[in-house]
Amino acid sequence: METALTIVRLRWALTFATLRKSAWQTVGYVIAIVFGVSAVVGTGALAFFLGGPLMRIAISEFGLYAFLATMHVIVILLGSFAMIMVAFVQLMLIGDGSTMSPKRFTLYGIPDVRLQLGVVLAGLSGIPAICGTLALMLWSLSYRWMGADVVIAAIVAAPLTIITMMSIAKLIISTATTLVTSKRGKALLYVITMTVFVFACQLPNLITSSNGAGGPDVTALSRVTAVLSWTPLGAAFQLPFDAFSGSYGLLAARILILALTWALCFAGCVWCLRRDRLTAGAAERTVTAKGIGAFGWMPDSVSGALSARLFTYLKRDPRQMMLFIMPVLFVVVFSFQANGLGMQDGGAAMVWQSLIWGGWLMPMLEGNGLAYDGRGFTMEVLAGVRGHDDRVARVRVFGVICAVYLTVMALVCLVITGDWRTSGGLLTGLTFLVIGISVSLSALGLAEVVNCSFMYPVPSMDKPFSTPQGRAMAQGFFPFIHLFGSAALMLPTGIVAAVLALSGGLTWYAWYWVLMPVGLVNGLAAVIIGSWLGGKLLDARAIRVVHTLDSFAALQR
């Protein structure tokens, strides 16, 4: 235990040292504390309201049994969903690159069990775990009308819930980083994880939409709740309801399930740690490329060579692969919602709008494209490449990818909506396709300006699940500059669309095709001006960009 407590003290010593060294880290930490305190206070206020005025109103309106059953379903489902989301967020944003990763203690000869215990306790002593525990303890106020024993059970369940969340997240991270060692395997795991995460976020909406106006099937949700209450995901949230019903035997059984979960997760993490130590330095299978790839069919020019290099990087980079899957996810999600609404009652337009959202988001990572290139950009500067050639090369690759991708997705949308049967439907699809491509060009034009000005650290290509330590404020704020800025650049097209919509009646349906030339000119103007301005800016900042990329590479180690 002494070793574990030393690791906990080390965690806070490193935190305070970082705060003394970086003013931006201090600001970010203060903001994180403010958010944590706000979550605790907000949870307490909500729980007090639910356990008092709202409870009395709901019981008088629907009856005690109906209110209790509804509360039971909501608490178990939301709690289980939160468990899953915490595990996904830990895997995607923290991964094996956090400050207290067990791999950072390899040289110190600490026994595996002691080291893993220290890492777990260090995680439980952090601000997120503390704020989460306090928030769940205050949530017990929502049960105060059910009796003192129920409130006590809810307070006890709070730390049990946080420990379970931490244990499951640690096991998932350890398993993912230990068993998946090849670059191709990591890329596939990253894409699958991100895809499942997006679908999980949309799951409540999909369940509601698939049942139409009638809403979700309460009986089915009750059965799901009963199953989840016997799993580590929902067992802790079931404890107050067991205390209310006097089922203390079931309460003890669920606590036993949680304890077994902690033990199994701990044992799994220790096994992964031991396996990492035994297999460290094992040679990875290499793949020999045949031919010169994209360099053989790209234009024979400076920008063509740069385009070939960028295209080769993209094929091997799982970090950027996810945004190219986003249009497919949008189509699937909006199709589920459209089926509940009906294709003839606005559902088709809901499916078609996925092209606009996809076109808007696909170039987002290009807004930090030089950081994803890393030190590969250095050889451009050493070779004296003009900034304009670099911008043209990047626009060529991303512009063609976006145009081809959105065209294929438009064909898929034609089949889903059935608009291929009528000329009006074909015109609608063509309009949405052109607007989607125009939006992507606008976003791409702004990206060529901001990616050499507002850069932020990114994970290493070999460790896409890790997060570089430092510059958290930039990582959280700079992407929104590109997102909101690219939307603002499409303002001329938006004004024309608003004028047509406000004209009403036949005018809108007869003239909405005007958006195609307007949007296309808008997008082309944005990408041309953005490429020119970005080239000038890159020429002026090339040395500073190289220095920044070197500092980012140091953070990825």
C-alpha positions as CSV (number, residue, x, y, z in Angstrom):
1,M,0.0,0.0,0.0
2,E,2.9,2.3,0.7
3,T,4.0,2.0,-3.0
4,A,0.5,2.7,-4.2
5,L,0.2,5.9,-2.0
6,T,3.6,7.0,-3.3
7,I,2.3,6.8,-6.9
8,V,-0.8,8.8,-5.8
9,R,1.5,11.5,-4.3
10,L,3.5,11.5,-7.5
11,R,0.4,12.0,-9.6
12,W,-0.4,15.2,-7.7
13,A,3.2,16.3,-7.6
14,L,3.4,16.1,-11.4
15,T,0.1,18.0,-11.7
16,F,1.3,20.9,-9.5
17,A,4.6,21.0,-11.4
18,T,2.8,21.3,-14.7
19,L,0.6,24.1,-13.3
20,R,3.6,26.0,-12.2
21,K,5.3,25.6,-15.5
22,S,2.4,26.5,-17.9
23,A,-0.1,29.3,-17.5
24,W,-2.4,27.8,-20.1
25,Q,-2.4,24.5,-18.2
26,T,-3.4,26.4,-15.1
27,V,-6.2,28.1,-16.9
28,G,-7.4,24.8,-18.3
29,Y,-7.3,23.2,-14.9
30,V,-9.2,26.0,-13.3
31,I,-11.9,25.7,-16.1
32,A,-12.0,21.9,-15.5
33,I,-12.5,22.5,-11.8
34,V,-15.3,25.0,-12.5
35,F,-17.0,22.5,-14.8
36,G,-16.7,19.8,-12.1
37,V,-18.1,22.0,-9.4
38,S,-20.9,23.1,-11.7
39,A,-21.7,19.4,-12.4
40,V,-21.8,18.6,-8.6
41,V,-24.0,21.7,-7.8
42,G,-26.3,21.1,-10.8
43,T,-26.7,17.4,-9.9
44,G,-27.5,18.3,-6.3
45,A,-30.1,20.9,-7.4
46,L,-31.7,18.6,-9.8
47,A,-31.9,15.8,-7.2
48,F,-33.4,18.1,-4.7
49,F,-36.1,19.2,-7.2
50,L,-36.8,15.6,-8.3
51,G,-37.1,14.3,-4.7
52,G,-39.4,17.1,-3.6
53,P,-41.8,19.3,-5.8
54,L,-41.6,17.2,-9.0
55,M,-42.1,13.9,-7.0
56,R,-45.3,15.2,-5.4
57,I,-46.6,16.5,-8.7
58,A,-45.8,13.3,-10.5
59,I,-47.3,11.0,-7.8
60,S,-50.5,13.0,-7.7
61,E,-50.8,13.0,-11.5
62,F,-49.7,9.4,-12.4
63,G,-49.6,7.5,-9.1
64,L,-46.8,6.2,-6.9
65,Y,-46.2,2.9,-8.8
66,A,-46.0,4.6,-12.2
67,F,-43.7,7.3,-11.0
68,L,-41.4,4.8,-9.3
69,A,-41.3,2.5,-12.3
70,T,-40.5,5.4,-14.6
71,M,-37.8,6.6,-12.3
72,H,-36.3,3.1,-12.0
73,V,-36.1,2.7,-15.8
74,I,-34.6,6.1,-16.4
75,V,-31.9,5.8,-13.6
76,I,-30.8,2.3,-14.7
77,L,-30.7,3.1,-18.4
78,L,-28.9,6.5,-18.0
79,G,-26.5,5.1,-15.5
80,S,-25.6,2.1,-17.7
81,F,-25.2,4.4,-20.7
82,A,-22.9,6.7,-18.6
83,M,-20.8,3.7,-17.7
84,I,-20.3,2.8,-21.4
85,M,-19.6,6.4,-22.4
86,V,-17.0,6.8,-19.7
87,A,-15.2,3.7,-21.0
88,F,-15.3,4.9,-24.6
89,V,-14.1,8.4,-23.7
90,Q,-11.3,7.0,-21.6
91,L,-10.2,4.8,-24.5
92,M,-10.5,7.5,-27.2
93,L,-9.1,10.5,-25.3
94,I,-6.7,9.2,-22.7
95,G,-5.6,5.7,-23.9
96,D,-2.1,4.5,-23.0
97,G,-0.5,7.9,-23.2
98,S,-1.6,9.4,-19.9
99,T,0.9,10.7,-17.4
100,M,0.3,7.7,-15.0
101,S,0.4,5.0,-17.6
102,P,2.0,1.8,-16.1
103,K,4.4,1.8,-19.1
104,R,6.1,4.9,-17.7
105,F,7.2,2.9,-14.6
106,T,8.8,0.1,-16.5
107,L,12.4,1.0,-15.4
108,Y,11.6,1.1,-11.6
109,G,11.1,-2.6,-10.9
110,I,7.8,-2.1,-9.1
111,P,5.8,-5.4,-8.8
112,D,2.9,-5.6,-11.1
113,V,0.2,-5.8,-8.5
114,R,1.5,-2.9,-6.5
115,L,2.0,-0.8,-9.6
116,Q,-1.5,-1.5,-10.9
117,L,-3.0,-0.7,-7.5
118,G,-1.2,2.6,-7.5
119,V,-2.3,3.5,-11.0
120,V,-5.9,2.7,-10.1
121,L,-5.8,4.8,-6.8
122,A,-4.2,7.6,-8.7
123,G,-7.1,7.6,-11.2
124,L,-9.6,7.5,-8.3
125,S,-7.9,10.5,-6.7
126,G,-8.3,12.8,-9.7
127,I,-10.7,15.7,-10.1
128,P,-13.1,13.8,-12.4
129,A,-13.4,10.8,-10.0
130,I,-13.9,13.1,-7.0
131,C,-16.5,15.3,-8.7
132,G,-18.3,12.2,-10.0
133,T,-18.4,10.7,-6.5
134,L,-19.7,13.9,-4.9
135,A,-22.3,14.3,-7.7
136,L,-23.6,10.8,-7.2
137,M,-23.7,11.2,-3.4
138,L,-25.9,14.4,-3.9
139,W,-28.1,12.4,-6.3
140,S,-29.3,10.6,-3.1
141,L,-31.4,13.6,-2.4
142,S,-33.8,12.5,-5.1
143,Y,-34.5,9.3,-3.0
144,R,-35.2,11.2,0.3
145,W,-39.0,10.6,0.0
146,M,-38.3,6.8,-0.1
147,G,-36.7,6.6,3.3
148,A,-33.4,7.0,5.2
149,D,-32.2,3.5,4.3
150,V,-32.6,4.3,0.6
151,V,-30.6,7.5,0.9
152,I,-27.9,5.6,2.7
153,A,-27.8,3.0,0.0
154,A,-27.6,5.7,-2.7
155,I,-24.6,7.3,-0.8
156,V,-22.8,4.0,-0.6
157,A,-23.5,3.2,-4.2
158,A,-21.8,6.5,-5.3
159,P,-18.2,5.4,-4.7
160,L,-19.0,1.9,-5.8
161,T,-20.2,3.3,-9.2
162,I,-17.0,5.4,-9.7
163,I,-14.7,2.4,-8.8
164,T,-16.6,0.2,-11.3
165,M,-16.4,2.9,-14.0
166,M,-12.6,3.2,-13.4
167,S,-12.1,-0.5,-13.3
168,I,-13.9,-1.2,-16.6
169,A,-12.2,1.7,-18.3
170,K,-8.7,0.6,-17.2
171,L,-9.4,-3.0,-18.3
172,I,-10.6,-1.8,-21.8
173,I,-7.6,0.5,-22.2
174,S,-5.1,-2.2,-21.1
175,T,-6.6,-4.9,-23.3
176,A,-6.7,-2.6,-26.4
177,T,-3.1,-1.4,-26.0
178,T,-1.7,-4.9,-25.1
179,L,-3.5,-7.3,-27.5
180,V,-3.6,-5.0,-30.5
181,T,0.0,-4.3,-31.4
182,S,0.2,-4.0,-35.2
183,K,-0.5,-0.7,-36.9
184,R,-3.2,-2.2,-39.1
185,G,-4.9,-3.7,-36.0
186,K,-4.7,-0.4,-34.1
187,A,-6.2,1.4,-37.1
188,L,-9.1,-1.0,-37.4
189,L,-9.7,-0.9,-33.6
190,Y,-9.7,2.9,-33.7
191,V,-12.2,3.1,-36.5
192,I,-14.5,0.4,-34.9
193,T,-14.4,2.2,-31.5
194,M,-15.2,5.6,-33.0
195,T,-18.0,4.1,-35.1
196,V,-19.6,2.3,-32.1
197,F,-19.2,5.5,-30.0
198,V,-21.1,7.6,-32.5
199,F,-23.9,5.0,-32.8
200,A,-24.0,4.7,-29.0
201,C,-24.5,8.5,-28.7
202,Q,-27.3,8.3,-31.2
203,L,-28.9,5.2,-29.7
204,P,-31.5,7.0,-27.6
205,N,-32.6,9.1,-30.5
206,L,-32.7,6.0,-32.8
207,I,-34.9,4.1,-30.3
208,T,-37.3,6.9,-30.1
209,S,-37.4,7.5,-33.9
210,S,-37.8,3.9,-34.8
211,N,-41.0,3.7,-32.7
212,G,-42.6,6.7,-34.5
213,A,-44.8,9.1,-32.7
214,G,-45.7,6.5,-30.0
215,G,-42.2,6.8,-28.4
216,P,-40.2,3.9,-27.1
217,D,-41.8,0.7,-25.8
218,V,-41.9,1.0,-22.1
219,T,-42.4,-2.7,-21.5
220,A,-39.3,-3.5,-23.6
221,L,-37.3,-0.9,-21.7
222,S,-38.4,-2.4,-18.4
223,R,-37.1,-5.8,-19.5
224,V,-33.8,-4.3,-20.5
225,T,-33.6,-2.5,-17.2
226,A,-34.1,-5.8,-15.3
227,V,-31.2,-7.4,-17.2
228,L,-28.9,-4.4,-16.8
229,S,-29.5,-4.3,-13.0
230,W,-27.7,-7.7,-12.8
231,T,-24.7,-6.5,-14.8
232,P,-21.8,-4.3,-13.6
233,L,-23.2,-1.5,-15.7
234,G,-26.4,-1.1,-13.7
235,A,-25.9,-3.0,-10.5
236,A,-24.8,0.0,-8.5
237,F,-27.7,2.1,-9.6
238,Q,-30.1,-0.6,-8.6
239,L,-29.0,-0.6,-4.9
240,P,-31.4,2.2,-3.7
241,F,-34.4,0.4,-5.3
242,D,-33.4,-2.9,-3.6
243,A,-33.3,-1.0,-0.3
244,F,-36.7,0.6,-0.9
245,S,-38.3,-2.8,-1.6
246,G,-36.5,-4.4,1.4
247,S,-34.6,-6.9,-0.8
248,Y,-31.4,-6.7,1.2
249,G,-30.3,-10.1,0.0
250,L,-30.5,-8.9,-3.6
251,L,-28.6,-5.7,-2.6
252,A,-25.8,-7.8,-1.1
253,A,-25.7,-10.0,-4.3
254,R,-25.3,-6.9,-6.5
255,I,-22.5,-5.6,-4.3
256,L,-20.8,-9.0,-4.7
257,I,-21.2,-8.6,-8.5
258,L,-19.5,-5.2,-8.3
259,A,-16.7,-6.6,-6.1
260,L,-16.1,-9.5,-8.5
261,T,-16.0,-7.0,-11.4
262,W,-13.3,-5.0,-9.7
263,A,-11.3,-8.1,-9.0
264,L,-11.6,-9.4,-12.5
265,C,-10.7,-6.0,-14.0
266,F,-7.7,-5.7,-11.7
267,A,-6.5,-9.2,-12.6
268,G,-6.9,-8.5,-16.3
269,C,-5.0,-5.2,-16.0
270,V,-2.2,-7.0,-14.1
271,W,-2.0,-9.7,-16.8
272,C,-1.8,-7.1,-19.5
273,L,0.9,-5.3,-17.7
274,R,2.9,-8.5,-17.2
275,R,2.4,-9.4,-20.9
276,D,3.6,-6.0,-22.0
277,R,6.8,-6.5,-20.0
278,L,7.5,-9.9,-21.3
279,T,6.9,-9.0,-25.0
280,A,8.5,-5.5,-25.0
281,G,10.6,-5.0,-28.0
282,A,9.1,-7.8,-30.0
283,A,9.6,-7.3,-33.7
284,E,6.6,-6.2,-35.7
285,R,5.8,-7.8,-39.0
286,T,6.8,-5.4,-41.8
287,V,5.0,-4.9,-45.1
288,T,6.9,-4.2,-48.2
289,A,5.3,-1.8,-50.6
290,K,5.3,-2.6,-54.4
291,G,5.9,0.1,-56.9
292,I,5.8,3.8,-56.1
293,G,2.1,4.0,-55.4
294,A,0.4,7.4,-55.8
295,F,3.7,9.0,-57.0
296,G,3.1,7.1,-60.3
297,W,-0.2,8.7,-61.2
298,M,-0.2,12.1,-59.6
299,P,0.8,15.1,-61.7
300,D,4.5,15.4,-62.5
301,S,5.1,18.6,-60.5
302,V,6.0,19.8,-57.1
303,S,2.4,20.0,-55.9
304,G,1.8,16.5,-57.5
305,A,4.6,15.0,-55.4
306,L,3.2,16.6,-52.3
307,S,-0.2,15.3,-53.1
308,A,1.2,11.8,-53.5
309,R,2.9,12.0,-50.1
310,L,-0.3,13.3,-48.5
311,F,-2.4,10.6,-50.1
312,T,0.1,7.9,-48.9
313,Y,-0.1,9.3,-45.4
314,L,-3.9,9.3,-45.4
315,K,-4.1,5.6,-46.3
316,R,-2.1,4.7,-43.2
317,D,-3.4,7.2,-40.7
318,P,-6.3,5.9,-38.6
319,R,-6.6,9.2,-36.8
320,Q,-8.0,10.9,-39.8
321,M,-9.9,7.9,-41.2
322,M,-12.9,8.4,-38.9
323,L,-14.1,11.7,-40.4
324,F,-14.3,10.0,-43.8
325,I,-16.7,7.5,-42.3
326,M,-18.9,10.3,-40.9
327,P,-21.1,10.7,-44.1
328,V,-22.1,7.0,-43.9
329,L,-23.0,7.4,-40.2
330,F,-25.1,10.5,-41.0
331,V,-26.9,8.6,-43.7
332,V,-27.6,5.6,-41.4
333,V,-28.8,7.8,-38.4
334,F,-30.9,10.1,-40.5
335,S,-32.4,7.1,-42.4
336,F,-33.6,5.6,-39.1
337,Q,-35.2,9.0,-38.1
338,A,-36.7,9.4,-41.6
339,N,-38.4,6.0,-41.4
340,G,-40.2,7.1,-38.2
341,L,-41.2,10.4,-39.8
342,G,-42.1,9.0,-43.3
343,M,-40.2,9.7,-46.5
344,Q,-43.1,11.6,-47.9
345,D,-43.5,13.8,-44.8
346,G,-40.0,15.4,-44.8
347,G,-38.0,12.2,-44.2
348,A,-36.3,12.4,-47.6
349,A,-35.0,15.8,-46.9
350,M,-33.7,14.6,-43.5
351,V,-31.7,11.9,-45.4
352,W,-30.4,14.3,-48.0
353,Q,-29.1,16.7,-45.4
354,S,-26.5,14.1,-44.4
355,L,-24.5,15.2,-47.5
356,I,-24.3,18.8,-46.1
357,W,-23.2,17.7,-42.7
358,G,-20.7,15.2,-44.1
359,G,-19.3,17.9,-46.4
360,W,-18.9,20.2,-43.5
361,L,-17.2,17.8,-41.2
362,M,-14.9,15.8,-43.5
363,P,-12.3,18.6,-44.0
364,M,-12.3,19.4,-40.2
365,L,-9.1,17.5,-39.5
366,E,-7.4,19.3,-42.4
367,G,-7.8,22.4,-40.2
368,N,-5.0,20.9,-38.2
369,G,-3.5,19.0,-41.2
370,L,0.2,20.1,-40.7
371,A,0.1,18.7,-37.1
372,Y,-1.1,15.4,-38.5
373,D,1.7,15.5,-41.1
374,G,4.2,16.0,-38.2
375,R,7.8,16.3,-39.1
376,G,7.1,15.2,-42.7
377,F,6.5,18.9,-43.3
378,T,10.1,19.6,-42.4
379,M,11.6,18.2,-45.6
380,E,9.3,20.6,-47.6
381,V,10.8,23.5,-45.8
382,L,14.4,22.2,-46.3
383,A,13.6,21.7,-50.1
384,G,12.4,25.2,-50.4
385,V,8.8,24.3,-51.4
386,R,6.5,27.3,-51.9
387,G,3.5,27.6,-49.6
388,H,1.2,27.9,-52.6
389,D,2.4,24.5,-54.0
390,D,1.7,22.9,-50.6
391,R,-1.8,24.4,-50.4
392,V,-2.7,23.3,-54.0
393,A,-1.4,19.8,-53.2
394,R,-3.6,19.5,-50.1
395,V,-6.7,20.9,-51.8
396,R,-6.2,18.5,-54.7
397,V,-6.3,15.4,-52.5
398,F,-9.0,16.5,-50.0
399,G,-11.2,18.1,-52.7
400,V,-11.2,15.0,-54.9
401,I,-11.9,12.7,-52.0
402,C,-14.8,14.9,-50.7
403,A,-16.3,15.2,-54.2
404,V,-16.1,11.5,-55.1
405,Y,-17.2,10.4,-51.6
406,L,-20.3,12.7,-51.5
407,T,-21.3,11.6,-55.0
408,V,-21.3,8.0,-54.0
409,M,-23.3,8.8,-50.9
410,A,-25.8,10.8,-53.1
411,L,-26.4,7.6,-55.1
412,V,-27.0,5.7,-51.9
413,C,-29.4,8.4,-50.7
414,L,-31.3,8.2,-54.0
415,V,-31.9,4.5,-53.4
416,I,-32.9,5.0,-49.7
417,T,-35.4,7.9,-50.4
418,G,-36.7,6.5,-53.7
419,D,-36.2,10.0,-55.3
420,W,-34.6,8.4,-58.4
421,R,-38.2,7.7,-59.6
422,T,-39.1,11.3,-60.3
423,S,-37.4,14.3,-62.0
424,G,-38.2,16.4,-59.0
425,G,-36.5,13.9,-56.7
426,L,-33.4,13.8,-58.9
427,L,-33.2,17.6,-58.9
428,T,-33.5,17.6,-55.1
429,G,-30.7,15.1,-54.8
430,L,-28.5,17.0,-57.2
431,T,-29.0,20.2,-55.3
432,F,-28.1,18.7,-52.0
433,L,-25.0,17.1,-53.6
434,V,-23.8,20.4,-55.0
435,I,-24.4,22.2,-51.7
436,G,-22.6,19.4,-49.8
437,I,-19.6,19.7,-52.2
438,S,-19.7,23.5,-51.9
439,V,-19.7,23.3,-48.1
440,S,-16.7,20.9,-48.2
441,L,-14.8,23.3,-50.5
442,S,-15.5,26.2,-48.2
443,A,-14.3,24.2,-45.2
444,L,-11.2,23.1,-47.1
445,G,-10.4,26.7,-48.1
446,L,-10.5,27.9,-44.5
447,A,-8.5,24.8,-43.4
448,E,-5.6,25.9,-45.6
449,V,-5.4,29.1,-43.7
450,V,-5.9,27.9,-40.1
451,N,-3.8,24.8,-40.3
452,C,-0.6,26.9,-40.3
453,S,-1.8,29.3,-37.7
454,F,-4.0,27.5,-35.1
455,M,-2.2,24.2,-34.6
456,Y,-2.7,21.9,-31.6
457,P,-1.0,18.6,-30.6
458,V,-2.4,15.3,-32.0
459,P,-1.8,11.6,-31.0
460,S,1.0,9.7,-32.6
461,M,0.1,7.6,-35.6
462,D,1.4,4.5,-33.8
463,K,-0.7,5.3,-30.7
464,P,-4.0,6.8,-31.9
465,F,-5.7,6.2,-28.5
466,S,-3.2,8.3,-26.7
467,T,-3.5,12.0,-25.9
468,P,-0.4,14.3,-25.9
469,Q,0.1,16.0,-22.6
470,G,-0.1,19.8,-22.8
471,R,-2.0,22.5,-24.7
472,A,-5.4,21.2,-23.6
473,M,-7.0,24.6,-24.2
474,A,-5.8,24.7,-27.8
475,Q,-7.0,21.1,-28.4
476,G,-10.5,22.0,-27.2
477,F,-10.9,25.4,-28.7
478,F,-9.1,25.6,-32.1
479,P,-11.2,23.0,-33.9
480,F,-14.3,25.2,-33.3
481,I,-12.5,28.1,-35.1
482,H,-12.5,26.0,-38.3
483,L,-16.0,24.6,-37.8
484,F,-17.8,27.9,-37.2
485,G,-15.6,29.8,-39.6
486,S,-16.3,27.5,-42.5
487,A,-20.0,27.7,-41.8
488,A,-19.7,31.5,-41.8
489,L,-18.0,31.4,-45.2
490,M,-21.2,29.8,-46.7
491,L,-23.2,32.8,-45.5
492,P,-23.9,34.1,-49.1
493,T,-25.5,30.8,-50.0
494,G,-27.4,30.8,-46.7
495,I,-28.8,34.2,-47.5
496,V,-30.0,33.1,-50.9
497,A,-31.6,30.0,-49.3
498,A,-33.3,32.2,-46.7
499,V,-34.7,34.5,-49.3
500,L,-36.1,31.6,-51.3
501,A,-37.6,30.0,-48.2
502,L,-39.2,33.2,-47.1
503,S,-40.7,33.8,-50.5
504,G,-42.9,30.8,-49.8
505,G,-45.3,28.7,-51.9
506,L,-44.3,27.7,-55.5
507,T,-41.4,30.1,-55.6
508,W,-39.3,28.0,-53.3
509,Y,-40.0,24.7,-55.1
510,A,-39.6,26.3,-58.5
511,W,-36.4,28.2,-57.7
512,Y,-34.5,26.2,-55.1
513,W,-32.2,24.9,-57.9
514,V,-30.7,28.4,-57.9
515,L,-28.7,27.3,-54.8
516,M,-26.5,25.0,-57.0
517,P,-24.7,27.7,-59.0
518,V,-24.7,30.1,-56.0
519,G,-23.3,27.5,-53.6
520,L,-20.7,26.2,-56.1
521,V,-19.4,29.8,-56.8
522,N,-19.4,30.4,-53.0
523,G,-17.4,27.2,-52.3
524,L,-14.9,27.7,-55.2
525,A,-14.3,31.3,-54.2
526,A,-13.6,30.2,-50.6
527,V,-11.1,27.4,-51.6
528,I,-9.3,29.6,-54.1
529,I,-8.9,32.5,-51.8
530,G,-8.1,30.3,-48.9
531,S,-5.4,28.4,-50.9
532,W,-3.8,31.7,-52.0
533,L,-3.9,33.3,-48.5
534,G,-2.8,30.1,-46.8
535,G,0.2,29.9,-49.2
536,K,1.3,33.4,-48.3
537,L,0.8,32.7,-44.6
538,L,2.8,29.5,-44.8
539,D,5.7,31.2,-46.6
540,A,5.9,33.7,-43.8
541,R,5.5,31.1,-40.9
542,A,7.4,28.1,-42.3
543,I,10.2,28.1,-39.7
544,R,7.8,28.7,-36.8
545,V,5.6,25.9,-38.0
546,V,8.6,23.5,-38.1
547,H,9.5,24.5,-34.5
548,T,5.9,24.0,-33.4
549,L,5.8,20.5,-35.0
550,D,9.0,19.6,-33.2
551,S,7.5,20.5,-29.9
552,F,4.4,18.5,-30.8
553,A,6.6,15.4,-31.6
554,A,8.2,15.7,-28.2
555,L,4.7,15.6,-26.6
556,Q,3.9,12.4,-28.4
557,R,6.7,10.4,-26.8
